[in-house]
Amino acid sequence: MATCTQCQLRFPMGQLDSLPGCPHCGAALQMGEEYYSPEPADSPPSAREVVAVLDNVRSLMNVGVIFRTSDALGVKHLYLTGITPPGDHPKMARTALGSQETVGWSHHKHGPSLIGELKSDGWAIWAVEATPTAQQVAAITEPGQDIPHRIAMVVGHEVGGIDPDILAEADRHVMLPLRGIKRSVNVSTAFSMVAHQLTH
C-alpha cells in the first residue's frame, strides 16, 4: 500500500508502481511493506451441475463479468446465443480477466433451437425472468426441495429480456426478491446472485 505524505490518499500500487508521486496531488508517497495474501480456503464442490445460456446479452462488459463469475462458482459452460459476443472477442479480456479461457463456451445463432437440444439432453431449463409465474429462487432451492441435478439457467437481453419462445419452453421461471423503485438489477448481477444460489 502507498500513502500520500500530503493528502493521505491511500491505495495499492499494483500496476501504478511507476508513479512519480500521488495521483491526486502529486506529493511524495510513503510505501508500506509488501504483503502477500494467503491462498483462499478450498471451496466445497458444487451442489449440482449448472450451465448457463446467455440469450442476446449484448454488452461485452456484462458477458465478461458472467465469464468471471462462472469461473468462480464452477458454472460448467456458457452457451452464447444471438448477438451475445463470443468468448474470443478481442475486448472480452478487459472484464473476463482470463476466465474466457477457463470456462467452456459455444456460440449459437438460434436460442430456442439450443434450448430444445438442452432439454433433449436432460437439462432442466430455469429462466431468470420476473414473469407472473416466476418463483423466488431462494424459496425453491431451500434444503428439502426437489431440485434437478442438471440445470441450464437462462438470462436475457438487457432491455428486452429472454426470447418469448425460450420462456415458453422453460421448466421454471425464477426471480430475485427486489425491493427498490426500479425493481431490477443488471443482468450480470442477476446472473451472479442466481448462479450462487444454484451452485451452493
Backbone as JSON Lines, residues from 0, in Angstrom:
{"i":0,"aa":"M","n":[0.84,-1.19,0.0],"ca":[0.0,0.0,0.0],"c":[0.88,1.25,0.0]}
{"i":1,"aa":"A","n":[0.38,2.27,-0.67],"ca":[1.09,3.55,-0.67],"c":[0.19,4.59,-0.02]}
{"i":2,"aa":"T","n":[0.8,5.52,0.71],"ca":[0.06,6.61,1.36],"c":[0.72,7.92,0.98]}
{"i":3,"aa":"C","n":[-0.09,8.87,0.53],"ca":[0.44,10.18,0.18],"c":[0.85,10.92,1.46]}
{"i":4,"aa":"T","n":[2.05,11.5,1.45],"ca":[2.54,12.22,2.63],"c":[1.83,13.54,2.85]}
{"i":5,"aa":"Q","n":[1.08,14.0,1.85],"ca":[0.4,15.29,1.99],"c":[-1.12,15.15,2.14]}
{"i":6,"aa":"C","n":[-1.78,14.55,1.17],"ca":[-3.25,14.48,1.22],"c":[-3.76,13.19,1.87]}
{"i":7,"aa":"Q","n":[-2.88,12.25,2.16],"ca":[-3.2,11.0,2.84],"c":[-4.0,10.01,1.99]}
{"i":8,"aa":"L","n":[-4.04,10.23,0.66],"ca":[-4.67,9.24,-0.21],"c":[-3.94,7.91,-0.04]}
{"i":9,"aa":"R","n":[-4.7,6.84,0.17],"ca":[-4.1,5.52,0.38],"c":[-4.63,4.57,-0.69]}
{"i":10,"aa":"F","n":[-3.72,3.85,-1.34],"ca":[-4.12,2.99,-2.45],"c":[-3.06,1.92,-2.68]}
{"i":11,"aa":"P","n":[-3.48,0.79,-3.3],"ca":[-2.5,-0.25,-3.63],"c":[-1.73,0.17,-4.88]}
{"i":12,"aa":"M","n":[-0.44,-0.09,-4.9],"ca":[0.37,0.33,-6.04],"c":[0.06,-0.52,-7.26]}
{"i":13,"aa":"G","n":[0.17,-1.84,-7.17],"ca":[-0.12,-2.7,-8.3],"c":[0.62,-2.26,-9.55]}
{"i":14,"aa":"Q","n":[-0.15,-1.97,-10.61],"ca":[0.44,-1.55,-11.87],"c":[0.82,-0.07,-11.86]}
{"i":15,"aa":"L","n":[0.61,0.61,-10.74],"ca":[0.92,2.03,-10.67],"c":[2.29,2.28,-10.04]}
{"i":16,"aa":"D","n":[3.13,1.25,-9.96],"ca":[4.38,1.4,-9.22],"c":[5.39,2.32,-9.91]}
{"i":17,"aa":"S","n":[5.07,2.8,-11.1],"ca":[5.97,3.73,-11.77],"c":[5.55,5.19,-11.56]}
{"i":18,"aa":"L","n":[4.53,5.4,-10.73],"ca":[4.07,6.78,-10.49],"c":[5.18,7.6,-9.82]}
{"i":19,"aa":"P","n":[5.38,8.85,-10.29],"ca":[6.38,9.7,-9.64],"c":[5.9,10.27,-8.31]}
{"i":20,"aa":"G","n":[4.59,10.26,-8.08],"ca":[4.02,10.79,-6.85],"c":[2.56,10.46,-6.76]}
{"i":21,"aa":"C","n":[1.89,11.08,-5.81],"ca":[0.47,10.83,-5.57],"c":[-0.36,11.15,-6.82]}
{"i":22,"aa":"P","n":[-1.26,10.25,-7.25],"ca":[-2.08,10.54,-8.42],"c":[-3.12,11.64,-8.18]}
{"i":23,"aa":"H","n":[-3.33,12.0,-6.9],"ca":[-4.31,13.04,-6.59],"c":[-3.67,14.43,-6.5]}
{"i":24,"aa":"C","n":[-2.56,14.53,-5.73],"ca":[-1.97,15.86,-5.53],"c":[-0.52,15.96,-5.98]}
{"i":25,"aa":"G","n":[0.09,14.82,-6.34],"ca":[1.46,14.85,-6.84],"c":[2.54,14.8,-5.78]}
{"i":26,"aa":"A","n":[2.16,14.81,-4.5],"ca":[3.16,14.8,-3.42],"c":[3.84,13.43,-3.33]}
{"i":27,"aa":"A","n":[4.85,13.36,-2.5],"ca":[5.62,12.12,-2.34],"c":[4.76,11.03,-1.7]}
{"i":28,"aa":"L","n":[5.12,9.79,-2.01],"ca":[4.41,8.64,-1.48],"c":[5.24,7.93,-0.44]}
{"i":29,"aa":"Q","n":[4.57,7.45,0.58],"ca":[5.23,6.61,1.58],"c":[4.78,5.18,1.33]}
{"i":30,"aa":"M","n":[5.74,4.28,1.12],"ca":[5.42,2.91,0.76],"c":[5.38,2.03,2.0]}
{"i":31,"aa":"G","n":[4.37,1.17,2.07],"ca":[4.28,0.19,3.14],"c":[5.04,-1.07,2.77]}
{"i":32,"aa":"E","n":[5.07,-2.02,3.68],"ca":[5.74,-3.29,3.41],"c":[4.93,-4.11,2.41]}
{"i":33,"aa":"E","n":[5.64,-4.92,1.65],"ca":[4.96,-5.8,0.71],"c":[4.12,-6.81,1.47]}
{"i":34,"aa":"Y","n":[2.96,-7.09,0.94],"ca":[2.04,-8.01,1.61],"c":[1.51,-9.0,0.58]}
{"i":35,"aa":"Y","n":[1.57,-10.26,0.9],"ca":[1.04,-11.28,0.02],"c":[-0.14,-11.94,0.71]}
{"i":36,"aa":"S","n":[-1.29,-11.92,0.05],"ca":[-2.47,-12.52,0.65],"c":[-2.33,-14.04,0.6]}
{"i":37,"aa":"P","n":[-2.81,-14.73,1.63],"ca":[-2.71,-16.2,1.65],"c":[-3.65,-16.81,0.61]}
{"i":38,"aa":"E","n":[-3.37,-18.05,0.25],"ca":[-4.25,-18.76,-0.67],"c":[-5.62,-18.93,-0.01]}
{"i":39,"aa":"P","n":[-6.7,-18.73,-0.79],"ca":[-8.04,-18.92,-0.2],"c":[-8.28,-20.38,0.15]}
{"i":40,"aa":"A","n":[-9.16,-20.59,1.11],"ca":[-9.51,-21.95,1.51],"c":[-10.23,-22.66,0.37]}
{"i":41,"aa":"D","n":[-10.09,-23.96,0.3],"ca":[-10.79,-24.72,-0.73],"c":[-12.3,-24.64,-0.51]}
{"i":42,"aa":"S","n":[-13.02,-24.47,-1.61],"ca":[-14.48,-24.41,-1.53],"c":[-15.05,-25.81,-1.68]}
{"i":43,"aa":"P","n":[-16.22,-26.06,-1.08],"ca":[-16.86,-27.36,-1.27],"c":[-17.29,-27.52,-2.73]}
{"i":44,"aa":"P","n":[-17.44,-28.74,-3.21],"ca":[-17.88,-28.94,-4.59],"c":[-19.29,-28.39,-4.79]}
{"i":45,"aa":"S","n":[-19.62,-28.08,-6.03],"ca":[-20.93,-27.54,-6.35],"c":[-22.02,-28.55,-6.0]}
{"i":46,"aa":"A","n":[-23.15,-28.03,-5.55],"ca":[-24.27,-28.89,-5.15],"c":[-24.9,-29.59,-6.36]}
{"i":47,"aa":"R","n":[-24.74,-29.02,-7.55],"ca":[-25.33,-29.6,-8.76],"c":[-24.56,-29.1,-9.98]}
{"i":48,"aa":"E","n":[-24.84,-29.67,-11.12],"ca":[-24.18,-29.25,-12.35],"c":[-24.99,-28.11,-12.98]}
{"i":49,"aa":"V","n":[-24.33,-27.0,-13.23],"ca":[-25.01,-25.82,-13.75],"c":[-24.29,-25.33,-15.01]}
{"i":50,"aa":"V","n":[-25.07,-25.06,-16.04],"ca":[-24.58,-24.36,-17.22],"c":[-25.46,-23.14,-17.4]}
{"i":51,"aa":"A","n":[-25.1,-22.25,-18.31],"ca":[-25.9,-21.04,-18.49],"c":[-26.05,-20.71,-19.97]}
{"i":52,"aa":"V","n":[-27.21,-20.17,-20.29],"ca":[-27.5,-19.68,-21.63],"c":[-27.61,-18.17,-21.55]}
{"i":53,"aa":"L","n":[-26.78,-17.47,-22.3],"ca":[-26.83,-16.01,-22.37],"c":[-27.55,-15.66,-23.66]}
{"i":54,"aa":"D","n":[-28.84,-15.35,-23.55],"ca":[-29.69,-15.12,-24.71],"c":[-29.65,-13.66,-25.12]}
{"i":55,"aa":"N","n":[-28.88,-13.37,-26.15],"ca":[-28.78,-12.0,-26.69],"c":[-28.35,-10.97,-25.64]}
{"i":56,"aa":"V","n":[-27.41,-11.35,-24.78],"ca":[-26.81,-10.39,-23.85],"c":[-25.77,-9.61,-24.64]}
{"i":57,"aa":"R","n":[-26.04,-8.36,-24.94],"ca":[-25.24,-7.64,-25.94],"c":[-23.97,-7.02,-25.39]}
{"i":58,"aa":"S","n":[-23.91,-6.71,-24.11],"ca":[-22.8,-5.95,-23.55],"c":[-21.57,-6.82,-23.3]}
{"i":59,"aa":"L","n":[-20.44,-6.42,-23.88],"ca":[-19.18,-7.12,-23.63],"c":[-18.84,-7.12,-22.15]}
{"i":60,"aa":"M","n":[-19.1,-6.01,-21.48],"ca":[-18.79,-5.93,-20.05],"c":[-19.61,-6.95,-19.27]}
{"i":61,"aa":"N","n":[-20.91,-7.02,-19.54],"ca":[-21.76,-7.98,-18.83],"c":[-21.33,-9.42,-19.11]}
{"i":62,"aa":"V","n":[-21.02,-9.72,-20.35],"ca":[-20.61,-11.08,-20.7],"c":[-19.28,-11.41,-20.02]}
{"i":63,"aa":"G","n":[-18.35,-10.46,-20.01],"ca":[-17.07,-10.68,-19.34],"c":[-17.24,-10.95,-17.86]}
{"i":64,"aa":"V","n":[-18.12,-10.18,-17.2],"ca":[-18.38,-10.4,-15.77],"c":[-19.01,-11.78,-15.56]}
{"i":65,"aa":"I","n":[-19.9,-12.19,-16.44],"ca":[-20.53,-13.5,-16.31],"c":[-19.5,-14.61,-16.49]}
{"i":66,"aa":"F","n":[-18.56,-14.43,-17.41],"ca":[-17.47,-15.41,-17.54],"c":[-16.7,-15.52,-16.23]}
{"i":67,"aa":"R","n":[-16.35,-14.39,-15.67],"ca":[-15.54,-14.4,-14.45],"c":[-16.31,-15.02,-13.28]}
{"i":68,"aa":"T","n":[-17.6,-14.69,-13.16],"ca":[-18.43,-15.27,-12.1],"c":[-18.58,-16.77,-12.3]}
{"i":69,"aa":"S","n":[-18.74,-17.19,-13.56],"ca":[-18.88,-18.62,-13.85],"c":[-17.64,-19.39,-13.42]}
{"i":70,"aa":"D","n":[-16.47,-18.82,-13.67],"ca":[-15.23,-19.46,-13.24],"c":[-15.2,-19.59,-11.72]}
{"i":71,"aa":"A","n":[-15.61,-18.53,-11.03],"ca":[-15.57,-18.52,-9.57],"c":[-16.55,-19.52,-8.96]}
{"i":72,"aa":"L","n":[-17.71,-19.7,-9.58],"ca":[-18.76,-20.53,-9.0],"c":[-18.81,-21.95,-9.57]}
{"i":73,"aa":"G","n":[-18.0,-22.23,-10.57],"ca":[-17.99,-23.58,-11.13],"c":[-19.09,-23.84,-12.13]}
{"i":74,"aa":"V","n":[-19.62,-22.79,-12.77],"ca":[-20.57,-22.99,-13.86],"c":[-19.81,-23.63,-15.02]}
{"i":75,"aa":"K","n":[-20.32,-24.75,-15.54],"ca":[-19.55,-25.61,-16.43],"c":[-19.38,-25.06,-17.84]}
{"i":76,"aa":"H","n":[-20.39,-24.39,-18.37],"ca":[-20.35,-23.98,-19.77],"c":[-21.28,-22.79,-19.98]}
{"i":77,"aa":"L","n":[-20.89,-21.9,-20.87],"ca":[-21.75,-20.79,-21.26],"c":[-22.16,-20.97,-22.72]}
{"i":78,"aa":"Y","n":[-23.45,-21.01,-22.96],"ca":[-24.0,-21.06,-24.31],"c":[-24.38,-19.64,-24.69]}
{"i":79,"aa":"L","n":[-23.71,-19.09,-25.67],"ca":[-23.9,-17.69,-26.06],"c":[-24.75,-17.67,-27.32]}
{"i":80,"aa":"T","n":[-25.93,-17.02,-27.25],"ca":[-26.84,-17.06,-28.39],"c":[-27.03,-15.7,-29.02]}
{"i":81,"aa":"G","n":[-27.47,-15.72,-30.29],"ca":[-27.82,-14.48,-30.99],"c":[-26.68,-13.49,-31.05]}
{"i":82,"aa":"I","n":[-26.93,-12.27,-30.54],"ca":[-25.94,-11.19,-30.61],"c":[-24.98,-11.17,-29.42]}
{"i":83,"aa":"T","n":[-25.05,-12.17,-28.56],"ca":[-24.1,-12.23,-27.44],"c":[-22.7,-12.35,-28.01]}
{"i":84,"aa":"P","n":[-21.75,-11.47,-27.59],"ca":[-20.39,-11.55,-28.13],"c":[-19.71,-12.87,-27.74]}
{"i":85,"aa":"P","n":[-18.89,-13.41,-28.64],"ca":[-18.23,-14.68,-28.36],"c":[-17.11,-14.53,-27.34]}
{"i":86,"aa":"G","n":[-16.72,-15.64,-26.74],"ca":[-15.68,-15.62,-25.72],"c":[-14.33,-15.2,-26.23]}
{"i":87,"aa":"D","n":[-14.09,-15.33,-27.54],"ca":[-12.8,-14.94,-28.09],"c":[-12.8,-13.53,-28.67]}
{"i":88,"aa":"H","n":[-13.82,-12.73,-28.35],"ca":[-13.83,-11.33,-28.78],"c":[-12.59,-10.64,-28.21]}
{"i":89,"aa":"P","n":[-11.88,-9.85,-29.03],"ca":[-10.61,-9.27,-28.57],"c":[-10.72,-8.37,-27.35]}
{"i":90,"aa":"K","n":[-11.9,-7.83,-27.06],"ca":[-12.05,-6.95,-25.91],"c":[-12.64,-7.67,-24.68]}
{"i":91,"aa":"M","n":[-12.9,-8.98,-24.81],"ca":[-13.53,-9.7,-23.71],"c":[-12.63,-9.74,-22.47]}
{"i":92,"aa":"A","n":[-11.32,-9.78,-22.68],"ca":[-10.38,-9.95,-21.57],"c":[-10.43,-8.79,-20.57]}
{"i":93,"aa":"R","n":[-10.95,-7.65,-20.98],"ca":[-10.97,-6.49,-20.07],"c":[-11.76,-6.76,-18.8]}
{"i":94,"aa":"T","n":[-12.85,-7.5,-18.93],"ca":[-13.64,-7.82,-17.73],"c":[-13.58,-9.3,-17.38]}
{"i":95,"aa":"A","n":[-13.35,-10.17,-18.36],"ca":[-13.29,-11.6,-18.07],"c":[-11.99,-11.97,-17.36]}
{"i":96,"aa":"L","n":[-10.93,-11.2,-17.57],"ca":[-9.64,-11.39,-16.89],"c":[-9.12,-12.83,-16.98]}
{"i":97,"aa":"G","n":[-9.23,-13.42,-18.17],"ca":[-8.7,-14.75,-18.4],"c":[-9.69,-15.88,-18.22]}
{"i":98,"aa":"S","n":[-10.84,-15.6,-17.6],"ca":[-11.81,-16.67,-17.36],"c":[-12.46,-17.16,-18.66]}
{"i":99,"aa":"Q","n":[-12.36,-16.38,-19.73],"ca":[-12.87,-16.84,-21.02],"c":[-12.03,-18.01,-21.55]}
{"i":100,"aa":"E","n":[-10.86,-18.22,-20.92],"ca":[-10.01,-19.36,-21.27],"c":[-10.27,-20.57,-20.38]}
{"i":101,"aa":"T","n":[-10.9,-20.37,-19.23],"ca":[-11.1,-21.46,-18.27],"c":[-12.53,-21.98,-18.23]}
{"i":102,"aa":"V","n":[-13.48,-21.19,-18.73],"ca":[-14.88,-21.61,-18.77],"c":[-15.23,-22.0,-20.2]}
{"i":103,"aa":"G","n":[-15.79,-23.18,-20.37],"ca":[-16.18,-23.6,-21.7],"c":[-17.29,-22.72,-22.26]}
{"i":104,"aa":"W","n":[-17.27,-22.49,-23.57],"ca":[-18.33,-21.69,-24.19],"c":[-18.53,-22.13,-25.63]}
{"i":105,"aa":"S","n":[-19.71,-21.84,-26.14],"ca":[-20.02,-22.09,-27.54],"c":[-21.03,-21.04,-27.99]}
{"i":106,"aa":"H","n":[-21.02,-20.73,-29.28],"ca":[-21.93,-19.7,-29.8],"c":[-22.99,-20.35,-30.68]}
{"i":107,"aa":"H","n":[-24.24,-19.9,-30.5],"ca":[-25.37,-20.49,-31.22],"c":[-26.24,-19.35,-31.75]}
{"i":108,"aa":"K","n":[-26.56,-19.41,-33.03],"ca":[-27.34,-18.32,-33.65],"c":[-28.78,-18.29,-33.17]}
{"i":109,"aa":"H","n":[-29.37,-19.47,-32.94],"ca":[-30.81,-19.55,-32.67],"c":[-31.04,-20.11,-31.27]}
{"i":110,"aa":"G","n":[-31.41,-19.23,-30.33],"ca":[-31.58,-19.62,-28.94],"c":[-32.62,-20.7,-28.7]}
{"i":111,"aa":"P","n":[-33.84,-20.57,-29.25],"ca":[-34.87,-21.58,-28.99],"c":[-34.45,-22.99,-29.44]}
{"i":112,"aa":"S","n":[-33.74,-23.08,-30.56],"ca":[-33.28,-24.4,-31.01],"c":[-32.3,-25.0,-30.02]}
{"i":113,"aa":"L","n":[-31.41,-24.15,-29.48],"ca":[-30.46,-24.62,-28.47],"c":[-31.2,-25.15,-27.24]}
{"i":114,"aa":"I","n":[-32.22,-24.42,-26.8],"ca":[-32.99,-24.85,-25.62],"c":[-33.6,-26.23,-25.86]}
{"i":115,"aa":"G","n":[-34.12,-26.45,-27.06],"ca":[-34.67,-27.77,-27.39],"c":[-33.63,-28.86,-27.27]}
{"i":116,"aa":"E","n":[-32.41,-28.57,-27.72],"ca":[-31.33,-29.55,-27.64],"c":[-30.95,-29.84,-26.19]}
{"i":117,"aa":"L","n":[-30.88,-28.79,-25.37],"ca":[-30.53,-28.97,-23.96],"c":[-31.59,-29.78,-23.23]}
{"i":118,"aa":"K","n":[-32.85,-29.5,-23.52],"ca":[-33.93,-30.26,-22.88],"c":[-33.87,-31.73,-23.29]}
{"i":119,"aa":"S","n":[-33.59,-31.97,-24.57],"ca":[-33.49,-33.35,-25.04],"c":[-32.34,-34.08,-24.37]}
{"i":120,"aa":"D","n":[-31.33,-33.32,-23.97],"ca":[-30.15,-33.9,-23.32],"c":[-30.34,-34.04,-21.81]}
{"i":121,"aa":"G","n":[-31.53,-33.68,-21.3],"ca":[-31.82,-33.9,-19.89],"c":[-31.59,-32.72,-18.97]}
{"i":122,"aa":"W","n":[-31.35,-31.53,-19.52],"ca":[-31.16,-30.35,-18.69],"c":[-32.5,-29.74,-18.32]}
{"i":123,"aa":"A","n":[-32.66,-29.35,-17.07],"ca":[-33.82,-28.56,-16.64],"c":[-33.53,-27.11,-16.99]}
{"i":124,"aa":"I","n":[-34.47,-26.43,-17.63],"ca":[-34.28,-25.06,-18.09],"c":[-34.94,-24.11,-17.09]}
{"i":125,"aa":"W","n":[-34.12,-23.29,-16.44],"ca":[-34.62,-22.29,-15.49],"c":[-34.33,-20.9,-16.06]}
{"i":126,"aa":"A","n":[-35.38,-20.18,-16.39],"ca":[-35.24,-18.84,-16.97],"c":[-35.32,-17.79,-15.88]}
{"i":127,"aa":"V","n":[-34.34,-16.9,-15.84],"ca":[-34.31,-15.84,-14.83],"c":[-35.07,-14.64,-15.4]}
{"i":128,"aa":"E","n":[-36.34,-14.57,-15.07],"ca":[-37.21,-13.52,-15.61],"c":[-38.39,-13.33,-14.67]}
{"i":129,"aa":"A","n":[-38.73,-12.09,-14.37],"ca":[-39.82,-11.79,-13.43],"c":[-41.16,-11.84,-14.16]}
{"i":130,"aa":"T","n":[-41.59,-13.05,-14.51],"ca":[-42.87,-13.24,-15.16],"c":[-43.95,-13.46,-14.08]}
{"i":131,"aa":"P","n":[-45.22,-13.43,-14.45],"ca":[-46.29,-13.67,-13.45],"c":[-46.2,-15.04,-12.77]}
{"i":132,"aa":"T","n":[-45.56,-16.01,-13.42],"ca":[-45.46,-17.35,-12.82],"c":[-44.09,-17.6,-12.18]}
{"i":133,"aa":"A","n":[-43.24,-16.59,-12.13],"ca":[-41.89,-16.78,-11.59],"c":[-41.93,-17.05,-10.1]}
{"i":134,"aa":"Q","n":[-41.01,-17.91,-9.65],"ca":[-40.87,-18.24,-8.23],"c":[-39.57,-17.66,-7.69]}
{"i":135,"aa":"Q","n":[-39.57,-17.31,-6.42],"ca":[-38.35,-16.8,-5.78],"c":[-37.3,-17.91,-5.77]}
{"i":136,"aa":"V","n":[-36.13,-17.63,-6.31],"ca":[-35.12,-18.67,-6.44],"c":[-34.67,-19.2,-5.08]}
{"i":137,"aa":"A","n":[-34.63,-18.34,-4.06],"ca":[-34.21,-18.81,-2.73],"c":[-35.21,-19.82,-2.16]}
{"i":138,"aa":"A","n":[-36.49,-19.6,-2.41],"ca":[-37.51,-20.48,-1.84],"c":[-37.48,-21.87,-2.46]}
{"i":139,"aa":"I","n":[-37.18,-21.95,-3.76],"ca":[-37.23,-23.26,-4.42],"c":[-35.89,-23.97,-4.39]}
{"i":140,"aa":"T","n":[-34.89,-23.37,-3.76],"ca":[-33.6,-24.05,-3.61],"c":[-33.28,-24.33,-2.14]}
{"i":141,"aa":"E","n":[-34.26,-24.17,-1.27],"ca":[-34.06,-24.47,0.15],"c":[-33.82,-25.97,0.34]}
{"i":142,"aa":"P","n":[-33.12,-26.35,1.41],"ca":[-32.94,-27.78,1.7],"c":[-34.29,-28.49,1.77]}
{"i":143,"aa":"G","n":[-34.31,-29.67,1.17],"ca":[-35.56,-30.44,1.16],"c":[-36.38,-30.27,-0.1]}
{"i":144,"aa":"Q","n":[-36.09,-29.22,-0.88],"ca":[-36.8,-29.03,-2.14],"c":[-36.28,-30.01,-3.19]}
{"i":145,"aa":"D","n":[-37.15,-30.37,-4.11],"ca":[-36.77,-31.28,-5.19],"c":[-36.13,-30.46,-6.31]}
{"i":146,"aa":"I","n":[-34.8,-30.41,-6.31],"ca":[-34.06,-29.58,-7.26],"c":[-33.36,-30.48,-8.27]}
{"i":147,"aa":"P","n":[-33.49,-30.21,-9.55],"ca":[-32.79,-31.03,-10.54],"c":[-31.27,-30.98,-10.33]}
{"i":148,"aa":"H","n":[-30.6,-32.03,-10.72],"ca":[-29.14,-32.08,-10.58],"c":[-28.43,-31.41,-11.75]}
{"i":149,"aa":"R","n":[-29.15,-31.21,-12.84],"ca":[-28.56,-30.55,-14.01],"c":[-29.47,-29.4,-14.42]}
{"i":150,"aa":"I","n":[-29.0,-28.19,-14.24],"ca":[-29.81,-27.0,-14.52],"c":[-29.09,-26.12,-15.53]}
{"i":151,"aa":"A","n":[-29.84,-25.73,-16.56],"ca":[-29.37,-24.71,-17.51],"c":[-30.13,-23.44,-17.19]}
{"i":152,"aa":"M","n":[-29.45,-22.46,-16.6],"ca":[-30.11,-21.19,-16.28],"c":[-29.97,-20.25,-17.46]}
{"i":153,"aa":"V","n":[-31.02,-19.48,-17.72],"ca":[-31.05,-18.59,-18.87],"c":[-31.2,-17.15,-18.38]}
{"i":154,"aa":"V","n":[-30.35,-16.27,-18.89],"ca":[-30.53,-14.83,-18.69],"c":[-30.62,-14.19,-20.07]}
{"i":155,"aa":"G","n":[-31.28,-13.04,-20.13],"ca":[-31.58,-12.48,-21.44],"c":[-31.1,-11.07,-21.68]}
{"i":156,"aa":"H","n":[-31.56,-10.54,-22.78],"ca":[-31.21,-9.21,-23.26],"c":[-31.44,-8.16,-22.18]}
{"i":157,"aa":"E","n":[-30.54,-7.19,-22.08],"ca":[-30.56,-6.21,-21.0],"c":[-31.86,-5.4,-20.96]}
{"i":158,"aa":"V","n":[-32.5,-5.19,-22.1],"ca":[-33.75,-4.4,-22.14],"c":[-34.94,-5.3,-22.46]}
{"i":159,"aa":"G","n":[-34.82,-6.13,-23.47],"ca":[-35.94,-6.94,-23.94],"c":[-36.19,-8.21,-23.17]}
{"i":160,"aa":"G","n":[-35.22,-8.64,-22.37],"ca":[-35.4,-9.87,-21.61],"c":[-35.16,-11.11,-22.45]}
{"i":161,"aa":"I","n":[-35.65,-12.23,-21.98],"ca":[-35.45,-13.52,-22.63],"c":[-36.45,-13.7,-23.78]}
{"i":162,"aa":"D","n":[-35.99,-14.3,-24.85],"ca":[-36.82,-14.62,-26.02],"c":[-38.11,-15.32,-25.55]}
{"i":163,"aa":"P","n":[-39.28,-14.84,-25.98],"ca":[-40.55,-15.46,-25.55],"c":[-40.64,-16.95,-25.85]}
{"i":164,"aa":"D","n":[-40.03,-17.4,-26.96],"ca":[-40.08,-18.82,-27.29],"c":[-39.26,-19.64,-26.29]}
{"i":165,"aa":"I","n":[-38.2,-19.04,-25.75],"ca":[-37.41,-19.72,-24.72],"c":[-38.2,-19.76,-23.41]}
{"i":166,"aa":"L","n":[-38.82,-18.65,-23.07],"ca":[-39.64,-18.62,-21.85],"c":[-40.73,-19.68,-21.9]}
{"i":167,"aa":"A","n":[-41.31,-19.87,-23.06],"ca":[-42.4,-20.85,-23.21],"c":[-41.9,-22.27,-23.0]}
{"i":168,"aa":"E","n":[-40.63,-22.53,-23.31],"ca":[-40.06,-23.87,-23.18],"c":[-39.42,-24.12,-21.82]}
{"i":169,"aa":"A","n":[-39.24,-23.06,-21.03],"ca":[-38.54,-23.21,-19.75],"c":[-39.35,-24.05,-18.77]}
{"i":170,"aa":"D","n":[-38.65,-24.85,-17.98],"ca":[-39.32,-25.65,-16.95],"c":[-39.76,-24.79,-15.77]}
{"i":171,"aa":"R","n":[-38.99,-23.77,-15.48],"ca":[-39.34,-22.84,-14.4],"c":[-38.88,-21.43,-14.76]}
{"i":172,"aa":"H","n":[-39.66,-20.46,-14.28],"ca":[-39.23,-19.07,-14.31],"c":[-38.85,-18.71,-12.87]}
{"i":173,"aa":"V","n":[-37.67,-18.15,-12.69],"ca":[-37.22,-17.81,-11.34],"c":[-36.89,-16.33,-11.27]}
{"i":174,"aa":"M","n":[-37.01,-15.78,-10.07],"ca":[-36.76,-14.35,-9.88],"c":[-36.08,-14.11,-8.55]}
{"i":175,"aa":"L","n":[-35.58,-12.9,-8.38],"ca":[-34.93,-12.47,-7.15],"c":[-35.87,-11.56,-6.37]}
{"i":176,"aa":"P","n":[-35.78,-11.56,-5.04],"ca":[-36.6,-10.62,-4.25],"c":[-36.0,-9.22,-4.33]}
{"i":177,"aa":"L","n":[-36.65,-8.33,-5.04],"ca":[-36.15,-6.96,-5.24],"c":[-37.12,-5.97,-4.63]}
{"i":178,"aa":"R","n":[-36.59,-4.97,-3.93],"ca":[-37.45,-4.07,-3.16],"c":[-37.35,-2.6,-3.58]}
{"i":179,"aa":"G","n":[-36.43,-2.27,-4.44],"ca":[-36.23,-0.86,-4.8],"c":[-37.28,-0.35,-5.77]}
{"i":180,"aa":"I","n":[-37.17,0.92,-6.1],"ca":[-38.11,1.55,-7.02],"c":[-38.0,0.93,-8.41]}
{"i":181,"aa":"K","n":[-36.76,0.69,-8.87],"ca":[-36.56,0.14,-10.2],"c":[-36.95,-1.34,-10.29]}
{"i":182,"aa":"R","n":[-36.82,-2.06,-9.16],"ca":[-37.16,-3.48,-9.11],"c":[-36.45,-4.28,-10.21]}
{"i":183,"aa":"S","n":[-35.2,-3.93,-10.46],"ca":[-34.42,-4.69,-11.42],"c":[-32.94,-4.48,-11.1]}
{"i":184,"aa":"V","n":[-32.11,-5.42,-11.57],"ca":[-30.67,-5.3,-11.42],"c":[-30.03,-5.6,-12.77]}
{"i":185,"aa":"N","n":[-28.77,-5.22,-12.91],"ca":[-28.02,-5.51,-14.11],"c":[-28.01,-7.02,-14.37]}
{"i":186,"aa":"V","n":[-28.0,-7.41,-15.64],"ca":[-28.08,-8.84,-15.98],"c":[-26.91,-9.63,-15.39]}
{"i":187,"aa":"S","n":[-25.72,-9.05,-15.33],"ca":[-24.59,-9.78,-14.76],"c":[-24.74,-9.93,-13.24]}
{"i":188,"aa":"T","n":[-25.37,-8.94,-12.61],"ca":[-25.64,-9.04,-11.17],"c":[-26.69,-10.12,-10.9]}
{"i":189,"aa":"A","n":[-27.75,-10.12,-11.69],"ca":[-28.79,-11.15,-11.54],"c":[-28.19,-12.54,-11.76]}
{"i":190,"aa":"F","n":[-27.36,-12.66,-12.78],"ca":[-26.71,-13.94,-13.05],"c":[-25.9,-14.39,-11.83]}
{"i":191,"aa":"S","n":[-25.12,-13.49,-11.27],"ca":[-24.26,-13.84,-10.14],"c":[-25.07,-14.33,-8.95]}
{"i":192,"aa":"M","n":[-26.16,-13.62,-8.65],"ca":[-26.98,-13.96,-7.48],"c":[-27.67,-15.32,-7.66]}
{"i":193,"aa":"V","n":[-28.21,-15.56,-8.84],"ca":[-28.92,-16.82,-9.07],"c":[-27.92,-17.98,-9.18]}
{"i":194,"aa":"A","n":[-26.81,-17.76,-9.88],"ca":[-25.82,-18.82,-10.03],"c":[-25.24,-19.22,-8.69]}
{"i":195,"aa":"H","n":[-25.03,-18.26,-7.8],"ca":[-24.53,-18.59,-6.47],"c":[-25.54,-19.45,-5.73]}
{"i":196,"aa":"Q","n":[-26.82,-19.12,-5.85],"ca":[-27.86,-19.88,-5.17],"c":[-27.92,-21.32,-5.71]}
{"i":197,"aa":"L","n":[-27.74,-21.48,-7.01],"ca":[-27.86,-22.81,-7.61],"c":[-26.66,-23.68,-7.35]}
{"i":198,"aa":"T","n":[-25.5,-23.1,-7.18],"ca":[-24.28,-23.91,-7.03],"c":[-23.91,-24.15,-5.58]}
{"i":199,"aa":"H","n":[-24.68,-23.62,-4.63],"ca":[-24.36,-23.8,-3.22],"c":[-25.5,-24.52,-2.49]}
